[in-house]
Amino acid sequence: MSKELLLEVPARLQATGTGQIAGPARLANHDFSQWRCRCRLEAVGGRGAAFEFARDGAARLELPADAAGTLVGAVELAEPDGGTHLVGAFQLTVEPDRGQSERAVVYQPLTGYGRPASGALVADKVMLRIPLAAERASRAVPLADLLTRERCLQLPNRGDGNARVLSVHAGETTVLGRCYASQLRGQARGYLERLGESSIHWVTLWDDRWVNKLSARLRYRDADGRESLEIRNVTDYSQARNDLLVTTRRQDGQQGEQRLAPGKSLGVPLAAQTLVTVGVGEGEHRRQLVACRFVEARLGKLEVRIPAFKTERSEFRFPPEDPAALTMHFLGIWLPLPLERLEHLLTLAQEPLALSFPREAVYLWIRYRHARKMLTVTSNESLQDGLAK
């Protein structure tokens, strides 16, 4: 099995005159002619793209003409007939658009730890040596084991002062807070029950006294193909209620920022790659509760559509006031569908739903196992070890 990917990419992207900048890309060590090879690019600001490699390894890297700044790319190699999945990641920084006919790009592979490495410039091309992470197919865990777990799943410690925790849940709502539902007492507990909720799904900013125990509830809606995210400020249970600041960045470049008072709700229209950030507090007490991206996977020959949310750059210090605190990288996945519906869609697609966190070098695949008649999750990390803790 290959442990490294050689990816040849253009040092400059040319303006096409059709609202894009583009250049040729190629898998240089291409012995994957029977594999499906594709690349997804996601931008911090919400702009992204995707492309597939032909059987000879050739592809065309295309971005919107107004794309600028740093994007993260994940190259996924899928062996046919449900076999091995390999993933490698890199980041690219595109210079701003100043009306020029071509734009310079700086590339960096991301190592197995999610850290940038260097690439080699050869004339007008850059050769990237990208480490590949492999799916641990033999260590599949039932999705139900992750869904029923209240505590975050701790991923292996890399000894670099950072910690990575994973949370997966399904259903039409997500509750944000700084502690688990079982730790709530009094007004907060009663308020959560009145909301019709029994869990706090995305638990961030642990023990941070400047943040409410309950902060927000997110609800996914799909009405006749018009998707939206309803955000409710649920801090009105407390005397220390707070406004929330909601910012959105869409793939078409549109941005928005709204202040949300306690007890009030607002709706955010969704499109693929929309990035939604929920924050609280002012000045030195400003905190980011969570940033999440709405992604739409189209799987299989039928292009079965599956929506999902995943957190992005959602980090906090724990313990919050300890100089030697760890930086917690919170990796949250929300599947806003009933499990029966998700199971049906993955059966139709006949391939797994891949969800990646390239900066943390964590990759997951959710599939329906016909032999076991259940949804399972595999990863490049050992999920079984995390479940045992």
N, C-alpha and C positions, 0 to 999 in steps of 0.2 A: 504494500500500500504506500502511495506517495506521501511524503512528509513535508514536501515543499512545493510551492507553485511558483513558476516563473511567468510573470505577467509583464508584457511589453505594452507601454502606454505612451501617448504623444506628449512631448514636452510643451507643445503649444496647441491650443484648440483654435480652429479657424471658424470665423463667422460664416454661416451658410446663406444668409439672406432670407431665411425662413423663420427667424426668431430663435435660432439655435446656434450653439458653437459645438464643433464636433471634430473628431479625429479618429484614426484607426487604432484598435487595440488587438492584442493577440496573446493567446496562451502559448508561450514559447516552448515549454516542455510538454507539448500536447500529446499525451497518450490516453486521452479521454474521449476518443472519437465516438464511442458508443454511449457515453454519458451525457446527461443533460447538464449544461454549464450555463449559469446565469449570474448576473451581478446586479445588486441593488445598491443605490446611492441615496443616502439620507443626509439632509443638511440640518444644521442647528436651527436655522431660520425657517425651516419648513419646506424648502425647495428640494426636490429629489428627482431621481430618474431610475430606469431599469433597462437592461439590455441582455440579450442572449448571445452566446458564442455559437458559431456554425461548427459543423463536424470537423473542419480543418483547424479550428481554434481561433478563427478570425471573428472580429466583432467591430462595432462602431460605437464609440463612446460619444453620447450626445447629451448636452445640458441646455436648459433654457438660456437664452442670450444674456439675461440679467442675473444669472447665477454668479455669486461671488462669495469669498470666504471659504471656510473649511467644511467639507463634506466627508462622510464616512462611508466607505464601500465594503460590502460583504460579497465575496465570490463563493457561490455554492455549487458543488459538484455532486450530482446525484447519479449513482449507479443505476442502470435500468432494472426494471422488475423488482423495485422495492429493496434494493441492496444498500450498500454503504453510502453515507453522506459525509462529505468533507467540506469544511468551510475555512476560508482565509479572509483576512480583513486588511484594509489599508485606508489611509486618509489622503485627501488631496485638497490643496488650497489654490483657489482660482483668483487671479488678480482682478480688481474692479473693472467694470466696463467704462472705458473712457472714449468710446467710439472707434476704437482701433479694429483692424480686420482680423487680428489674432490676439489671443490672450495666453500669457504664460501660466503654467500649472506646476506646483511643487507637490511631489508625491512622497509618502512615507508608508512603508509596510507597518502593520501592527503585529507585534510579537504575540506569542501564546499567553503573555501576561497583559495584553492590551496596550503595550507601550510602543511608541514610535521607534522605528529603526531607519536605516538609510537605504536609498536606492542608487543605482548606477546610471549616470547619464551617458548615452551613446549617441552622438550626433543629435538628431532631432527626436530621439526616443529615450525613454527611461525604462530600465529593466528592474522590476521589483522582485525580490526573493521573499515570498510570503509564506510563513509557516502555516501548515494545515492542521486544523483540529478535526478529530474524527468523532462521529456519533458512537456512543457506547451502546450499541444495539443489544448486546447481551445483558445489559443492566437496565432494562425497561422497568419502570415502576407504574403502578396503576394511577391514572390521573385522579381517581377518587381519593387516594392517599394524600395527595397534595391539597385537594379541595377541602377535605375535612380537617386538615391540620390548622389550628389557630395560630400558632407561633410561626414566624418566618423560618424558612429553611436555611440553615447556615451552610455556606459552601466552603470548600477547603481553604485554609489560611495560607497565604503565600508569603507571610513574613515580611511584608513591605509597608506595614503601618495602615493598611486598608483591610476592610472586611466586606464580604459580599453576602447579602442575604436575599433570598428568593421567596416571592409570594405569588401564588396562582389561585385565581378563583373564577367562577362562572356565574352568570345571572345578569339581570337587567340593571342592577344598581351596584355602586361601590361607595363605601363609607371611608372617609379619611379621618385619622386621629393619631394621637401619640401614645396610646396604650391599647391593650386588647380589651374586648368586651367583658371578659371574665374579671377584669380588674376594676370595672366601673362600680360605683356605689351611688346611692341617693338620686339626686336630680338627673345626673348624666345617664344613669342606668334606666330610669323611668322614661326619659326623653327618647333614648334609642328604641325602647320597646314601643313607644307611641308612634315612632316613625315606621313601625312594622319591620324593623331590622333586628337581627340577632348577633351580628358580627361587625367588627371594624376590620375591613379587608386590607387597606393599605396603611400600615402602622409605621409612621416616620417620626423624626425628631424626638426620639425616646428621652423621657425625663426632662424635656426642655420646659422650664416653668413659665416661659413667655408665650406658650402655645396652649390652646384649649385642648382638653381631652378629646372632645369631638369638634371637628372643624367643618366638614362639608359632606354632602351626599351627591354623588354623580349618578345620573340616570340616562341610559342610552335609549333613544327613540328612533324608530324607523317607520315613517308614515308615507306609504305609497312611494318608496324610494328616496324620500327626503329625510336624510339622517341628521340627527342633532344630539347634543349632549346638554341635558338639563343639570345645572349646578345650583344646589341649595346651600345657603349659609346656615349651619345648624348650631352656631355658637350662642343662640338666643336662650339656651337652657341655663346659661351661666350669668352671674353678675359681672364677670370679666369678659363680656361679649366683645367680639372684634369684627370689623369689616374685613372682607376678603378682596384681594385684587386678582382678577382673572385676565390673563393675557392670551391671545390666540395668534398664531401665525399659520397661514394657509399656503399650499403649494403654489398658488397663483400670485403669491407675493402680498396678499392682503394681510394687514395686521390690525389688531384691536386690543383695547384695554378698558376694562369696566370695573368699577368698584361695586361690591355687593354687600348690602347691609345685612345684619343678623336677621334671620327668619325669612329673608327674601330669596327669590330664585331668578335665574336667567337662563336663556337657551342659546347655545352656541351651534350654528350650522356646521356640519361636518363634511369634509371631503377627504379623500385619501391623503395621508401625510400631514393632516392638520395637527399642529402641536399646541397643546393647552397647558398653561401653567397656572397653578393656584398658589397665591402667596398671602401672608398675613403679617401685620405689624408695621411699625414705622421706624425710620432711622436705624439706629444700631440694633433695634429689636426686630427688624424686618427678617422674615424667614420664608423660604420656599417650602411649601408643604409637599408639593409634587409637581413634576412636569411629565406629561404623558402624550404619546403620539398615537393617533388613530391610523391603523394600517389595514389595508384590504388585500388579502391574498386571493389570487385566482389560480386554482389548482387543477391539474389534469387536463385532458383533452376537452372536457366539457367546460373548462374554466369556471369551476365551482367557486363561488364567492364566499369568503369567510371573513367577517370583521373581527378586529381585535384591538385592544389598547395595550401599550407597553410603556413603562416609565423610561425616562431619558434624563441623564445627568441629575438624578434625584439622590443627593448626598447630604449627610449631616454628621456632626461630631458626637461621639458617645464615649464616656460621659460628656455632656455638653460644655461643662466649665473646667474640665481637666486638661491641663497643658499637654499631657501625654495621651490624649484621647485618640481612639481609632477613627478614621474616616469610614463611615458606613456607606456602602454603595447599595441602594435599595433597588432591586430588580423586581418590578411588579408586572404581572400579566393579568389582564382582565379579558375574559371571553364573554361578551355581552349577549349570549344566546342560551336558551335552555339546553341542557346536556343532550337530551334526545335529538334536538335539532342539529347540534354539532356532530353527534355521532352519525346521523344520516348524511350530512354533507361530506364528512370525511370518507364515508363508505362510497359515495358517488365519485369523489375525486380520485380515490385509489392511490393517493400519495399523501405524505404527512404535511401538516401545517408547520412550517419552520418559523421560529421566532428567535431573533438574535440580539445580543447586546455586545457589539464588537469592541467597544472601549473597555469592557470588563472581560472580554474573551470568553463569553458564556453563550452557548448555542443550544437551543432546544427544539425537539421535534415531537409533535403530538399526532398520533395516528390511531386508527381503529384496528385492533387485532382480531381478525375473524376467528382464529383458532381459540382465542381466550374470551371472545365476545365482550370486549371491553376497550375503553380508551386508555392508551398508555402514553408515557412520556419518556423520551430518551434524551441524553445530553452528552456533551463532551466532558462534563463533570459527573462525579458519582452522586447521583440523587439518593441512592440507597443509603449511603453513609450519612447524608444529611437527615434522612428520615429516622435513622436510628438514634439520633441525639435528642 
